[in-house]
Amino acid sequence: MPRRHPDWIKVQAPGSPSYLRLKRILRDHRLHTVCEEARCPNIGECWGHNTATFLILGDICTRGCRFCAISKGKPALLDPEEPRNVGLVVKDLGLDHIVVTSVDRDDLPDGGSTHFAKTVFWIKTFSPGIRVEVLTPDFKGDLKAIETVVRSGIHILNHNVETVPRLYKRVRPGSVYERSLAVLKAAKGIRKDILTKSGLMLGVGETLEEVMGTLEDLRQHDCDIVTLGQYLQPSL
């Protein structure tokens, strides 16, 4: 007997006026979102409510996390207009909270941290009262790169551990669990006034005991906020 999916997991094909408007604005400014590049099934709902997570540093990632649908390979050169364009679009949308994330750019000497800082600068230049959250890579543990981002004027530093330590080699090849924890602790040490945040996927083979252990690790590394989400396979 075929397994039925619950009703809440079914979504309508995107196409609302708000969705189409946001898509046009992003195209006009040559910007990417993690919603599109990661083929998130919730894109219609989020874009329909004028919500999106901007993806900077291009759309090609230098790592190959098994759960992610973002293209992997050799990235193109950075677009010098991208930081300013993000700022312009954020102003156009009239947002009061913005989330900016990126692909991994292990090919860049600073991992893309300066580009992050420039993006935050332009966002706050065009929208002075906005709250800025960044979801960053681990920058290979480079403390200078982490400091560049933390001191750029952000309010929330988000770096996801994604899964429990036992599953790292299978789920996050190229990443190191302890290094991700260290990013959070370093960020808090640089600026105690920011909020630190991390996320954990559920449904990739972890046990409850492992989840509890990871939550304790995050607490010990000065993480203020934790999000837990059910893993949904990219499907668009």
C-alpha positions in Angstrom: 0.0 0.0 0.0 1.6 3.4 -1.0 2.5 5.6 1.9 0.4 8.8 2.1 2.0 12.1 2.9 0.4 14.3 5.6 -1.7 17.2 4.3 0.6 19.8 5.9 3.5 18.7 3.7 1.6 19.4 0.4 2.1 22.9 -1.0 0.6 24.7 -4.0 2.8 25.6 -7.0 4.1 29.1 -6.5 2.5 31.9 -8.5 0.9 34.5 -6.3 1.3 38.2 -7.2 3.7 38.7 -4.3 5.8 35.7 -5.4 6.0 37.0 -9.0 6.9 40.5 -7.9 9.7 39.3 -5.7 11.0 37.1 -8.4 11.1 40.0 -10.9 12.9 42.3 -8.4 15.6 39.6 -7.7 16.1 39.0 -11.4 16.4 42.7 -12.2 19.2 43.0 -9.6 20.9 39.7 -10.5 20.5 38.3 -7.0 20.1 34.8 -5.6 18.2 33.4 -2.7 18.7 30.1 -0.9 15.0 29.5 -1.4 15.6 29.0 -5.2 19.1 27.5 -5.2 18.4 25.0 -2.5 15.1 24.1 -4.2 13.1 24.7 -1.0 9.5 23.4 -1.2 8.3 26.3 0.9 9.3 29.0 -1.6 5.7 29.8 -2.6 4.6 30.4 0.9 7.6 32.5 2.0 7.8 34.6 -1.2 4.0 35.0 -1.1 4.5 36.7 2.3 7.4 38.9 1.1 10.0 36.8 2.9 13.2 35.5 1.5 16.8 34.6 2.5 19.4 36.3 0.3 22.3 34.1 -0.9 25.5 36.0 -1.6 29.0 35.1 -2.9 27.4 33.6 -6.0 25.4 30.4 -6.5 28.1 27.8 -6.7 29.3 26.1 -3.5 32.8 24.7 -2.9 31.5 22.0 -0.6 29.2 19.1 -1.1 26.8 18.7 1.8 24.6 15.7 1.0 21.3 17.3 2.2 21.7 20.5 0.1 20.6 21.0 -3.6 22.8 24.1 -4.2 25.1 23.5 -7.1 28.7 22.4 -6.3 31.8 23.2 -8.3 34.2 26.0 -9.2 32.6 29.3 -8.4 32.7 32.4 -10.6 34.4 35.7 -9.6 32.5 37.7 -7.0 30.1 40.3 -8.3 31.3 43.6 -6.9 27.8 45.1 -7.3 26.1 42.3 -5.3 26.4 43.9 -1.8 24.9 47.2 -3.0 22.1 45.4 -5.0 21.1 43.5 -1.9 20.8 46.8 0.0 18.7 48.3 -2.7 16.3 45.3 -2.8 15.9 45.2 0.9 15.0 48.9 0.9 12.5 48.3 -2.0 10.8 45.5 -0.1 10.6 47.7 3.1 11.9 44.9 5.4 12.6 45.4 9.1 14.5 42.1 9.5 16.8 40.6 6.8 18.6 37.3 6.7 21.7 36.9 4.5 23.4 33.6 3.9 26.0 32.4 1.4 27.5 29.4 -0.3 30.9 28.2 1.0 33.8 29.9 -0.7 36.8 28.0 0.3 38.5 29.3 -2.8 38.7 32.9 -1.3 41.5 33.9 1.1 39.0 35.3 3.6 36.2 32.9 2.8 34.0 35.7 1.6 33.9 37.5 5.0 34.7 41.0 3.5 31.9 40.5 1.0 29.6 39.7 3.9 30.7 42.9 5.7 30.1 45.0 2.5 26.6 43.6 2.1 25.8 44.5 5.7 27.1 48.0 5.2 24.9 48.6 2.2 21.8 47.1 3.8 22.2 49.4 6.8 23.1 52.4 4.6 19.8 52.1 2.7 17.7 50.8 5.7 19.3 52.3 8.9 16.8 50.8 11.4 16.8 47.2 10.0 17.8 44.2 12.0 20.4 42.1 10.2 20.9 38.4 10.7 23.6 36.5 8.9 23.9 32.7 8.4 27.5 32.1 7.7 29.8 29.3 6.7 32.6 28.3 9.1 35.3 30.2 7.3 37.5 27.2 8.0 37.7 28.5 11.6 39.5 31.7 10.5 39.1 34.0 13.5 39.9 37.1 11.5 37.2 36.3 9.0 34.7 35.6 11.8 35.6 39.0 13.4 35.1 40.8 10.1 31.5 39.6 10.0 30.7 40.0 13.7 32.0 43.7 13.7 30.1 44.6 10.5 27.0 45.7 12.4 25.0 42.5 12.5 22.5 41.7 15.2 22.4 37.9 14.9 25.2 35.5 13.9 23.8 32.2 12.8 26.0 29.3 12.0 24.3 25.9 11.7 25.8 22.7 13.1 23.1 21.0 10.9 23.5 17.5 12.4 25.0 15.4 15.3 28.7 14.7 15.3 28.4 11.0 14.3 26.7 11.9 11.0 29.1 14.7 9.9 31.2 12.6 7.5 28.1 11.4 5.7 25.9 14.5 5.9 28.5 17.3 5.9 31.7 16.2 4.2 34.3 18.9 4.4 32.9 20.4 7.6 34.0 19.7 11.2 31.6 19.6 14.1 34.0 21.1 16.7 34.9 23.9 14.3 31.3 24.9 13.9 30.9 25.1 17.6 34.0 27.2 17.8 32.5 29.7 15.4 29.6 30.4 17.7 31.8 30.7 20.8 34.3 33.0 19.0 31.5 35.3 17.7 30.1 35.7 21.2 33.6 36.4 22.6 34.1 39.2 20.0 30.8 40.9 20.7 28.8 39.9 23.7 25.8 42.1 22.6 24.9 40.0 19.5 22.7 37.0 19.5 24.3 33.7 18.4 22.1 31.1 16.7 22.4 27.6 15.3 20.1 25.1 13.6 19.8 21.3 13.6 18.1 19.1 11.1 16.0 16.2 12.3 15.3 13.1 10.3 18.7 12.1 8.9 19.5 9.2 11.2 20.2 10.8 14.5 19.0 9.5 17.9 17.2 11.5 20.6 20.3 11.1 22.9 22.5 12.5 20.2 20.2 15.5 19.7 20.3 16.2 23.4 24.1 15.9 23.5 24.3 18.4 20.6 22.0 20.8 22.3 24.2 20.7 25.4 27.3 21.3 23.3 25.6 24.4 21.8 24.7 25.6 25.3 28.4 25.2 26.4 29.5 27.2 23.3 27.4 30.3 24.1 24.6 29.7 21.6 21.6 31.8 22.4 19.0 30.5 20.0 18.5 27.0 18.5 16.1 26.0 15.7 15.1 22.4 15.1 13.6 21.5 11.8 12.3 18.4 10.0 14.5 17.6 7.0 12.5 17.9 3.7 14.2 16.7 0.6 14.7 19.4 -2.1 11.9 19.0 -4.5 11.3 22.0 -6.8 
